[in-house]
Amino acid sequence: MTQVSDNELLFQSLCIGAIELPHRIVMAPLTRARSTDRVPNELMEEYYYQRSSAALIISGATAISEQGYGWHGAPGIYTAEQVEGWKRISDAVHASGGRIFLQLWHMGRVSHPDYQSGQLTVGPSPIAATGEAHTPHWQEAACRSSGHEYIGNCKRH
Ligand SMILES: Cc1cc2nc3c(=O)[nH]c(=O)nc-3n(C[C@H](O)[C@H](O)[C@H](O)COP(=O)(O)O)c2cc1C
């Protein structure tokens, strides 16, 4: 049997279901929090278009419902406007020969009542999450709780 080096393997094609990748350099999902209203925008389109020479792009995590939303600036795919935004992005990637998968996201218990009209978050178990949630006000809250003054950003004395 012929031995193939890692470098050679990286540049060999690969089939994932019906999708054929020309090589194996895949872009990992990266939440960039660039959506101001949860709708994929032109900045995101440019970002993915610029990276379409990857064999496959996996998009940043994208909320599947209002209930599953929990990261400030992240996009969704549960309204017609969001679907249209993603179509523009996938069209731009396809037009330059690339491939893109959407990473679906339901944040469950690590959402926050600020995203749920004050209601508690929903998860598969009654166990509370530890850590901090990223809400529009998380930075301000983190700043004040560490005893600093907040003036648009954290002012440390
Ligand atoms: C800024 C940032 C955003 C990220 N966003 C996501 C994401 O949306 N979905 C996900 O599954 N992983 C996300 N990740 C994890 C990366 O995909 C991960 O770091 C990458 O696959 C490399 O793996 P490693 O950190 O274990 O080396 C993110 C990482 C960073 C640094």
Ligand as a Chemical Component Dictionary entry (heavy atoms), coordinates in Angstrom:
data_LIG
# 
_chem_comp.id                   LIG 
_chem_comp.type                 NON-POLYMER 
_chem_comp.pdbx_formal_charge   0 
_chem_comp.three_letter_code    LIG 
# 
loop_
_chem_comp_atom.comp_id 
_chem_comp_atom.atom_id 
_chem_comp_atom.alt_atom_id 
_chem_comp_atom.type_symbol 
_chem_comp_atom.charge 
_chem_comp_atom.model_Cartn_x 
_chem_comp_atom.model_Cartn_y 
_chem_comp_atom.model_Cartn_z 
_chem_comp_atom.pdbx_ordinal 
LIG C1  C1  C 0 -13.723 33.935 18.687 1  
LIG C2  C2  C 0 -14.134 32.474 18.645 2  
LIG C3  C3  C 0 -15.423 32.160 18.269 3  
LIG C4  C4  C 0 -15.822 30.819 18.208 4  
LIG N1  N1  N 0 -17.080 30.498 17.807 5  
LIG C5  C5  C 0 -17.468 29.202 17.717 6  
LIG C6  C6  C 0 -18.760 28.863 17.248 7  
LIG O1  O1  O 0 -19.572 29.722 16.885 8  
LIG N2  N2  N 0 -19.070 27.547 17.205 9  
LIG C7  C7  C 0 -18.200 26.555 17.596 10 
LIG O2  O2  O 0 -18.553 25.365 17.556 11 
LIG N3  N3  N 0 -16.957 26.868 18.001 12 
LIG C8  C8  C 0 -16.581 28.161 18.066 13 
LIG N4  N4  N 0 -15.309 28.475 18.456 14 
LIG C9  C9  C 0 -14.369 27.404 18.687 15 
LIG C10 C10 C 0 -13.465 27.268 17.469 16 
LIG O3  O3  O 0 -14.179 26.715 16.389 17 
LIG C11 C11 C 0 -12.268 26.437 17.879 18 
LIG O4  O4  O 0 -11.468 27.243 18.666 19 
LIG C12 C12 C 0 -11.517 25.918 16.676 20 
LIG O5  O5  O 0 -12.260 24.849 16.147 21 
LIG C13 C13 C 0 -10.097 25.465 16.989 22 
LIG O6  O6  O 0 -10.136 24.458 17.941 23 
LIG P1  P1  P 0 -9.220  24.561 19.241 24 
LIG O7  O7  O 0 -9.567  25.881 19.905 25 
LIG O8  O8  O 0 -9.633  23.360 20.053 26 
LIG O9  O9  O 0 -7.811  24.498 18.741 27 
LIG C14 C14 C 0 -14.902 29.789 18.530 28 
LIG C15 C15 C 0 -13.602 30.135 18.915 29 
LIG C16 C16 C 0 -13.219 31.442 18.960 30 
LIG C17 C17 C 0 -11.805 31.780 19.357 31 
# 
loop_
_chem_comp_bond.comp_id 
_chem_comp_bond.atom_id_1 
_chem_comp_bond.atom_id_2 
_chem_comp_bond.value_order 
_chem_comp_bond.pdbx_ordinal 
LIG C1  C2  SING 1  
LIG C2  C3  SING 2  
LIG C2  C16 DOUB 3  
LIG C3  C4  DOUB 4  
LIG C4  N1  SING 5  
LIG C4  C14 SING 6  
LIG N1  C5  DOUB 7  
LIG C5  C6  SING 8  
LIG C5  C8  SING 9  
LIG C6  O1  DOUB 10 
LIG C6  N2  SING 11 
LIG N2  C7  SING 12 
LIG C7  O2  DOUB 13 
LIG C7  N3  SING 14 
LIG N3  C8  DOUB 15 
LIG C8  N4  SING 16 
LIG N4  C9  SING 17 
LIG N4  C14 SING 18 
LIG C9  C10 SING 19 
LIG C10 O3  SING 20 
LIG C10 C11 SING 21 
LIG C11 O4  SING 22 
LIG C11 C12 SING 23 
LIG C12 O5  SING 24 
LIG C12 C13 SING 25 
LIG C13 O6  SING 26 
LIG O6  P1  SING 27 
LIG P1  O7  DOUB 28 
LIG P1  O8  SING 29 
LIG P1  O9  SING 30 
LIG C14 C15 DOUB 31 
LIG C15 C16 SING 32 
LIG C16 C17 SING 33 
# 
